[in-house]
Amino acid sequence: MGADGMSIVLEADLSQVAPARRFVRHILSGSADAGRLGDLQLIVSELFTNAVEHGTDDTVRIDVHDDPAFVGVTVQSRGPSPGVGAAADWSVARPSALSGRGLGIVRQLADEVVVERDGDQLLVTARCSTHQRADA
């Protein structure tokens, strides 16, 4: 990526969630306030986990975006991921559900979520303002 962001490719394994979170924290620690940085670490955790659980590739790519007003992450994976529909349809599962919370959490935390598909490639981008919202 250019000067406004960086990328990392990690093994598609749940043991790589912590390195994904550390990468986001390292890149954005000077750009976002502590609350938003925490939101973005949770967002990358949820998107990375979804990519691992529903993807078909051996790796997952994470791009971190940094500009003056917004910061964000894009998680790129391969596979059908049938449960990943339009972001507007994402909601948090009922408390009794065993799974299904992640995408709803991402939608609640991010100011903008974009889902893009190109063949079997899935890109999910979540953007947040650099400062936590007053209602958060």
N, C-alpha and C positions, 0 to 999 in steps of 0.2 A: 504494500500500500504506500501511499504518498506520505507527506509530512504530517497530515492530519489524522493518521491512524497507523495501526500495526496489526499484524496477523500472526497466528500460531496454528499449527496443525498438531492435534493430539490423537493418541490412540483412542479408538471408539470403545472405551471401557469405563465403567463407573468409577474406577479408582482415579480417573483423570479429572473428576469434578473439582477437587481441591486445587490442582494446578491451573485449571481454567479460571477459578475465582481469583487466585493469586495474580494471574496474568492481567485480568481486568483491573484489579486493585493497583498493580504496579504502573500500568499505563495511564490510568485516570486519576491517580491520587492527587495530582496537582490541579485537576480541571473541574472536579465535582466536589460539592460539600459532602461531609461524612454520611449524611442520610441518603443522598442520591447514590453515593458510592456503594453503600450497603444494598440499596435497591438493585443496582446493576449487577452486583455479585450474586444476589438471589436469582435475578433474571437469567444470567448465564448458567447458573446451576440447573435451573428448570429446563432451559432450552437444550443444554448439553445432554441432560438425562433423557429428554424426549428423543433426541437424535440417536443416542446409543440404544435405547429400548426399541425404537421403531425403524431405525436405519439399517442399511444393508452393507455399508462400506466399513473398511477397517480403520478409517480415520474420520475426524470431525474437524472442520476449520472454523476458527473464531476470528472475526475481524472486529477491531475496536475502533470506533469513530470518535473524533474529538474536534469540535469546533467551538467558537466562543459561546454560543447559546445552548447547544445540545451536545450530549455525549450518548453513545450507544454501542450496541453489539449486534453483529450479524453472526448467526450460527448456520453453517452450511453442512448439509449431509446428503446422503443418497439413500433412496428407498421410497417405497410408496407412501408411507406415513399417512394412512387413510384417515386417522383421527385429527389431522391438522387441516382444518378447513379455514375459512375466512376468519381473521382475528376478531371481527365484530361479533362472531358467534361463540367465542370462548367465554366460559364461565367457570367459576370454582365449583367443584363437586360438593355434594352434600357431605356433612361431617361423617356420616356413617359409611361413605364410599371408601373402598380400599385404594383407589387411585383416581386420577383425573383432576387433580388440583392445579398442577403446574402451569398449564397454559392460561387458566383463569387468573392465577396469581400474576403472571407476566402482564396480562392485559390490564389488571388493576394498578400495577406499579408503573408501567410505562406511559408516557404521554402519547406515543404513537407506536403501533406495531404493524409491520408490513410482511405479508407472506407471499413469496414468489416461488413458482415452480417452472423448471425448464427440463422437460423429460423426467428422468428420475431424480433430478437434483432439487433439493428443497433448501430455500434460504429464508430464514426468519430474522427480521431486523426489529429491534426494540430501541427506541430513542427516548431519552429523558432530558428535561431541562437540567442545567448544571446545578440548580438549587432546588431543594425539596419544596414541594407545594405546601402552602399553609394548611390545607385540609388533610394532609397525609398523617 
